[in-house]
Amino acid sequence: MAAAPQVRIPATYMRGGTSKGVFFRLQDLPEAAQQAGPARDALLLRVIGSPDPYAKHTDGMGGATSSTSKTVILSKSERPDHDVDYLFGQVAIDRPVVDWSGNCGNLSAAVGPFAIAGGLVDPDRIPDNGVAEIRIWQANIGKTLINRVPISDGRVQETGDFELDGVTFPAAEIPVVFMDPADGEGALFPTGATVDTLDVPGFGRLEATLINAGIPTAFVRAADLGFSGTELQEAINGNARSLDRLEGIRQTASIRMGLADSPEAAANRQHTPKVAFIAPPADYSASSGTLIHATDIDLLVRAVSMGKLHHAMMGTAAVAIATAAAVPGTLVNQAAGGGERKSVHFGHPSGTLRVGAEAAEADGQWTVRQATMSRSARILMEGWVRVPPETLVGPY
């Protein structure tokens, strides 16, 4: 008996910031995957090539890193004053899990360009030349994002001279605005404190700033972990003891922040919260070999994503950094020299990044109206992805 052919699904492979992902229009997905649930998860896992015990994603579109195992689903928005709804799925590499608990700040920069190219934005909203301001509903966290997309001759301008550390080639700059970036409906500081003390199993007591901004994040001092804050990927990702310790901190923070009720639940929620370690400025060589001078930055930040040190910085974590830096007394603010600030320039493994946020305190509660950063994005490939037909077969 002849085998059934693979199923073809329209898709676009895009870079956004320092991440890559497979983008879909909701209307193009097979009917069973147009709704949240096991059928959708099974489809996206097969597209990426997970779970892969070899950690290579040889049989899928993923790149076997947290930055390249990502999926995006977009649709026209029915919300007032929004152009498009954006849903992000972080696909685990070695487990059959798609984590829908947070956003991807890097791929957020690619949402506007994809939405325009995919016909999801009213043509009247697109100038012949200039900037299209695309208002995006981020469905994972229930927040508004804005992409300011450059337009040339009625099309998205992808080429340009904007350079982003962690990305090899220059491209057009896309400012991204995160409106009211506190995660969901929760408080900016879920415990009410700018600095908490965590009791981490196997490690002991550790001070941390726990913040919901961009993405739930736990910041700890590099020195408290025996780190300098200048580490590159190989120094952390090749050290199982360091990774286990960081995961223990992440799980403890997850419970304290109310995101999980047990270490087991926290372990299954890999995408959030993030854990990052910070330090005052210091000279170091970035992964490209470029010397970063302490005098050119405000602080050092290294962040862990999906169990590994990130090669640059997650966009959502950059929002958390900017927000925490703007609030006096947080560990991030202390590392940056203290005081009030509206932007911060930090060093990460691939280079540096400047992000901005404005914080205000009222009745003892801190709020942030918006956070901003610049990214770039471009289409790498467009056409169809293919999956074996059994991928779409139940029981779902």
N, C-alpha and C positions, 0 to 999 in steps of 0.2 A: 504494500500500500504506500502511495506517495506521501511524503511528509508535507504538512501544511507550511506555506511560506510565512516568513516573518511579517509582523505587523509594522507598517510604516506610519510614523507620527511626525508631523511638521515640528521642527525645533530649530533653535538658533544657539550656537555656542558663543558666549560672550566673555570678554574680560571686563570687570568693573573694579577699579582700584587695583589692589594687589591680589584679587581673587578671580577665579573663573567659574562659570556655571552653565548649565543647560537651561535655556529659557523656553517656556511654552506659553501659548495663548490657551486659556481655559477651554475655549470652544473647540480647539484642535485635539484635545485629549480624548481617548476612547470614553464612551459614555460612562462606563463603570468607574473611571478615574476622575470624572468631573466633580465628584463629591469626595469630601474628606473620608478616609477610612482605609481599611486593609488593601483594597484594590489599588488605590492611588499609591500607597506606600510600596506595594509590590512592584508596580510599574517603575517608580523612580529608583528603587534599589537595583532593578535589572538594567535600567539605562546607565546608571553610574558604574555598575559592575560589583555591587556589594551584596552579601558579605564576601570578602576575599581573604581567605586564610593566608594567602601569599603576600597580602598588603601591597599589591601592584596595580590593581584595576586593569589588568591586561584585557579583560573581556567586557569593557565598558568605557564610558566617556569620562570617568573620574580620573584624577591624577594621584590618588592614594595619599593625599594630604588634606588637612582640614580646609585649606584655601581652595582646593580644586575638586571637592566632593560635594558640590552644591547644586541645588535646583531651584527654579523660580517659576511661578505660575502667575500670569497676569490676565486681567479682564477689565473691560470698561467699567468704570465705577458708577454706581447708582446713588452715591452719596453726594449731597450738595457741595458745590465748589471743589470737587475732586475730579481728576481726569481718569485715573486708573487705580485698581485695587491690586496690591502686590503681596503675594504669599511666598514665603521662603522656607525651603526644606533643607536642613543640614543632614546629609547622608553619612551614617557611620561607615567606617572602612571594613571592620572585621566582624560586625554584628548586623543582624537584619533590622536596623532601626533607622527611621527618619525622624529627626528631632524638629518639632514645629514650635518650640518654646521661645524662639527669639528671632531677631532680624540679622541680616548681614549688611553692615554699613558699607562695605566695599562694593558689593553688587547693587546697592541702592543707587549708585551713580549710573548704572547701566539700565535702570528701569525706564527712565524718561526716553533715552534713545531707542530702546526696543519698542516702547509703546508707540512712539511716533512712526517708526519704520513698519510696525505691525498693524497700522491702521486703527489703533485703539484710542487715538486722540482726535477730537474734532478738528478737521483741517483749518477751520477758521481761527483756531488757537495757534497756528504755526505761521510765523512771519516768513516772507520771502528771504529776508536777511535780518540777522540780529539774534535775539535770544528768546527761546520759548520757555516760559515758566510752567513746568509741569507739576501739578499738585497730585501727590500720591498718598493713598490710604494704605499704610503698612498694617496688613490684617493680622499678623502674628501678635503684635503688641498694641494694636489699636491706636496708632499715632499717625500724624500727618508729616510727610516729608515733602520737600520741594527740590526738584532738579532744575537748574538753570542751564538749558541745553543750547549750545551755539548752533545756529542755522545758517547755511550758505546755499543760495539758490533753491530754497525750499526744502533742502535736505539736511539731515543731521551732519554737522561737521565733526569728523572723527580725527582728522590729522591736525597737528599743531605743534607748538614748541613748549608746552607745559610738561615739566619733568617731575616725576613722582618717585621718590626713593623706594626701591623694591620692584619697580617696573623698568624693563630694559630700555624701551624706546619712548620718545616723547609723543604726546598726543594733544588733543584739544582739552582745555580745562573745563570741568563741570563742577561748579559750586553746588554743594549739597547742604540743605538746611534741615535740621531735625527740630521740629516744633514741639515744645513741651516734652523734652526727652525723657522725663521720669517714666520708668517702665510701667505700662498698664495704668491702673488707677491707684497704685501704691504710692507711699511716701518716697521722697528722694532718698532718705536714709531710713530703711525699714525698721531698724531698732530704735530710731529716734536719736542716735548718737553719731557724732562724726568719727569717733574712734571707739571700737569695741575690743574686748579681749576674748579670744577664742581658746577653747581647750581642745587641742588637736590630738586625737589618739596617736600614741607612739612618738609624739613630739613634745607636747606640753603647751604652756600658755604662750599666746602670740597676739600682739596687737594688730588690728586690721581696720581699714575703712571699708564699710559695706555700703554700696551705693547702687541705686536703680536709676541709671541714666544711659540711654543708648542701648545698653544691655546690662543686666545685673552683674556686678563685678566686685570682687574682693581684692583690695590692695594691701600688700604687706611690704615691710622693709626688706630689701635685699640682704642687708647686713644681718638681720635676725635669722636668715636661712643660711648664712655662711657664703652668700654670693656677693659679688661686687656691683652688679647691675650692668656690667659691660659684656656679659656673656653672649655668645652667638649660639646658633642652634646645636652644633655638635657638642658643646660643653654640657648641655642639659639633656638633650634627647638621647645621648649615648650613656646616660647615667640613670640606671633603673631606680636607684635609691632616691635621687632628686625628684624624679617623676612621681614616685609613690608618695613622697612627702607633699608635693604640690597637689596631688589628687586628694590626699587626706585633708589638706587645708580647704580645697574646693568643696568637698563633701560637707565638712563642718560648717563652712560659710553658707552652703545651700540650706542646711537645716535652720541655722540662725536667722536667715533671711526669709524663712517661711516658704521656700520654694520646694522643699521636700521634707517628709516627716521621718525619714530614716536614712542611714548610709546606703542601704540597698536602693532606695528610690532615687537618691542623689546620684548614685553610680549610673543609673539608667537614664538620667537626664544630663547627657554629656555636654550639650551645647551651652547650657546656662547653669549656674553663673560661670563667668570667667574668673581666673585668678591671675593677678599680675604682681610682679615685685618691682619696687621703685628704689631709686637712690639719687643723691645729689649729683650734679654734673661732674663728669670725668672725661678725659681723653680716651678714645678707643678707635679701633679700626673696624669699620662696618664690613659686612660680608662681601661687599664688592672690592674691598681693599682701601676704600676712601677713608682718610683720617678725619674723624669727627672731633672737633675741639670743644673742650668744656666751656669755653667762653662763648660759644655759639648756641648753647642750649640752656634750658632752665632746669632740666632733670633728665634722668634715665628711666626708661620703662621697658620691661620685658613681660610679655603676656603669653599665657598657655591657652591653646585652643584644641579641643578634642584630644586632650592627653599629651600634646606635644608643644614645645616652644614654637611660637609663630615666627615665620621668617621675617616679618615686618611688623605690622600692627593692624589688627582688625579695626574696621571703620567704626563699629559700634563701641568698641573699647576705647577708641580715640575720643569719642563723645564722652564716655565715662571719665577719661583722664581730664579733659577740658573742664567738665562740670566739677569734679572733685578739686581740681586746682583752683577753681573760682571761689570755693568755700573755705574761709579761714579755719585752721585747726585740723583739717584732714591730713592724713599721712602724705598725700600727694601734694597738698599745699605746703606742708612743712618741707618736703624734699625740694620743692621749687623755690624755697627761700621765704615762704610765708607772705602775709599781707594780702591785699585785695588785687585781683588781676582779672582781665577780660579775655586773655589768650595765654597760651603756653606753647613753647617750642621744645619738644622732647626728642631724645635720641632713642632709636629702636635698632634691632639687629641689622636692618638694611640701610639705615641712614637717619634722617630726621623728618619731623612733621610738625606743622603749626596748626593748632585748632583753637577755636574760640568759643566761649560761653559766658553768659552774664547771669550771675546768681543774685537773689534777693532774699532777705529774711523778713518774715512777717509773723507776729504772734509765736515766735520761737520755731517756726517751720521754714526751711529753706526751699526755694523753688527756682527753676531755671526756665526762662521763656523759650529760648532756642539755643542751639549749638550749631556751629558751622565748620565746614572743612572743604577743601577742594580735592577732587579726584578726577580721573579720566576714565573713558570707557570706549570700547570698539567691538564691532562684530568680528569674530574670528572665522566663523563658518556658519552657513545657513543651508537648510534643506530638510532632511528627515533623519530621525534616529529610528533604528529598527530593534524590535524585541521579539523573541520567540513567542508564538501564539499562546503557549501554555502560561505565560506570565499573566495573562488577563483572565485566566480560568480559575474559578472559585475554590473551595467554599469561602465566600466572603460574607 
